[in-house]
């Protein structure tokens, strides 16, 4: 087994492990966001009840509650934005993995001697190229979405 093939295989495993670890971290963060959403919702419900009670609370107190409610809404919007970013990253990781698998399949066909390829091999190679192009285009769209989002936030 040539050294360059071992090196490629090792790098592929390392990249796969990196993606796996990143996906796990994203999953944990998504779960944390979900818990925080529930907590914010409970706090918001309490504040709304306090604001609706008209039993002579001072205006200063109501203003304070209203400010707290607005803060909760801002925090929830910020978490929703982060959740959206994480979901895009998950999609990107899936497409990256798919691209790697297609790359490996394509490499197998391309390493085969041209004279030994059957028409089915050539058709399969062409199909893999088409799929690879689709994956690259999908990744490009995700990057474009992220860039537009970043620019709109600025």
C-alpha positions as CSV (number, residue, x, y, z in Angstrom):
1,X,0.0,0.0,0.0
2,X,1.8,3.2,-1.2
3,X,2.6,5.9,1.4
4,X,0.5,8.5,-0.4
5,X,-2.6,6.3,-0.2
6,X,-2.1,5.8,3.5
7,X,-1.6,9.5,3.9
8,X,-4.8,10.2,2.0
9,X,-6.8,7.7,4.0
10,X,-5.4,9.1,7.3
11,X,-6.3,12.6,6.3
12,X,-9.8,11.5,5.3
13,X,-10.3,9.8,8.7
14,X,-9.1,13.0,10.5
15,X,-11.4,15.2,8.5
16,X,-14.3,12.9,9.2
17,X,-13.5,12.9,12.9
18,X,-13.4,16.7,12.9
19,X,-16.8,16.9,11.2
20,X,-18.2,14.4,13.6
21,X,-16.9,16.3,16.6
22,X,-18.2,19.6,15.2
23,X,-21.6,17.9,14.6
24,X,-21.7,16.7,18.2
25,X,-20.9,20.2,19.5
26,X,-23.6,21.7,17.3
27,X,-26.1,19.2,18.5
28,X,-25.3,20.0,22.2
29,X,-25.6,23.7,21.5
30,X,-29.0,23.2,19.7
31,X,-30.2,21.3,22.8
32,X,-29.0,24.2,25.1
33,X,-30.8,26.7,22.9
34,X,-34.0,24.6,23.1
35,X,-33.8,24.6,26.9
36,X,-33.1,28.4,27.0
37,X,-36.1,29.0,24.7
38,X,-38.4,27.2,27.2
39,X,-36.9,29.2,30.1
40,X,-37.4,32.5,28.2
41,X,-41.0,31.5,27.4
42,X,-41.8,30.8,31.0
43,X,-40.2,34.2,32.1
44,X,-42.2,35.9,29.4
45,X,-45.5,34.4,30.5
46,X,-44.8,35.5,34.1
47,X,-44.0,39.1,32.9
48,X,-47.1,39.2,30.7
49,X,-49.3,38.2,33.7
50,X,-47.7,40.8,35.9
51,X,-48.3,43.5,33.2
52,X,-51.9,42.5,32.7
53,X,-52.8,42.7,36.4
54,X,-54.2,46.2,36.9
55,X,-54.1,46.2,40.7
56,X,-52.4,49.5,41.1
57,X,-48.8,48.7,40.4
58,X,-46.7,51.9,40.0
59,X,-45.9,53.0,36.5
60,X,-42.2,52.6,37.2
61,X,-42.7,48.9,38.0
62,X,-44.7,48.4,34.8
63,X,-42.0,50.1,32.8
64,X,-39.4,47.8,34.4
65,X,-41.4,44.7,33.5
66,X,-41.9,46.0,30.0
67,X,-38.2,46.5,29.6
68,X,-37.5,43.0,30.9
69,X,-40.1,41.6,28.4
70,X,-38.4,43.4,25.5
71,X,-35.0,42.1,26.7
72,X,-36.4,38.5,26.6
73,X,-37.7,39.1,23.1
74,X,-34.3,40.3,22.0
75,X,-32.6,37.3,23.6
76,X,-35.0,34.9,21.9
77,X,-34.4,36.6,18.5
78,X,-30.7,36.3,19.0
79,X,-31.0,32.6,19.9
80,X,-33.2,32.0,16.9
81,X,-30.5,33.6,14.7
82,X,-27.8,31.4,16.2
83,X,-30.0,28.3,15.8
84,X,-30.5,29.2,12.1
85,X,-26.7,29.5,11.7
86,X,-26.2,26.2,13.3
87,X,-28.7,24.5,11.1
88,X,-26.9,25.9,8.0
89,X,-23.6,24.6,9.4
90,X,-25.2,21.1,9.9
91,X,-26.3,21.2,6.3
92,X,-22.9,22.2,5.2
93,X,-21.3,19.3,7.2
94,X,-23.7,16.8,5.5
95,X,-22.8,18.2,2.1
96,X,-19.1,18.1,2.9
97,X,-19.4,14.4,3.9
98,X,-21.4,13.6,0.8
99,X,-18.8,15.4,-1.4
100,X,-16.0,13.4,0.2
101,X,-17.8,10.1,-0.5
102,X,-18.4,11.1,-4.1
103,X,-14.8,12.1,-4.4
104,X,-13.7,8.7,-3.3
105,X,-16.0,6.9,-5.7
106,X,-14.9,9.1,-8.5
107,X,-11.2,8.5,-7.7
108,X,-11.8,4.7,-7.9
109,X,-13.2,5.1,-11.4
110,X,-10.5,7.6,-12.5
111,X,-7.7,5.3,-11.3
112,X,-9.0,2.5,-13.5
113,X,-7.2,2.2,-16.8
114,X,-9.2,3.8,-19.6
115,X,-9.0,0.7,-21.9
116,X,-10.4,-1.5,-19.1
117,X,-13.4,0.7,-18.4
118,X,-16.8,-0.6,-19.5
119,X,-19.6,1.6,-20.8
120,X,-21.3,1.2,-17.4
121,X,-18.1,2.4,-15.7
122,X,-18.0,5.5,-17.9
123,X,-21.7,6.1,-17.3
124,X,-21.2,5.7,-13.5
125,X,-18.2,8.0,-13.6
126,X,-20.3,10.6,-15.4
127,X,-23.2,10.3,-13.0
128,X,-20.8,10.7,-10.0
129,X,-19.4,13.9,-11.7
130,X,-23.0,15.2,-12.0
131,X,-23.8,14.4,-8.4
132,X,-20.5,16.0,-7.3
133,X,-21.4,19.2,-9.2
134,X,-24.8,19.3,-7.5
135,X,-23.3,19.0,-4.1
136,X,-20.8,21.7,-4.8
137,X,-23.6,24.0,-6.0
138,X,-25.6,23.3,-2.9
139,X,-22.6,24.2,-0.7
140,X,-22.2,27.4,-2.7
141,X,-25.8,28.3,-2.1
142,X,-25.4,27.7,1.7
143,X,-22.3,29.9,1.7
144,X,-24.2,32.6,-0.2
145,X,-27.0,32.4,2.3
146,X,-24.6,32.8,5.2
147,X,-22.9,35.8,3.5
148,X,-26.2,37.5,2.9
149,X,-27.2,36.9,6.5
150,X,-23.9,38.3,7.8
151,X,-24.2,41.4,5.6
152,X,-27.8,42.0,6.6
153,X,-26.8,41.8,10.3
154,X,-24.2,44.5,9.7
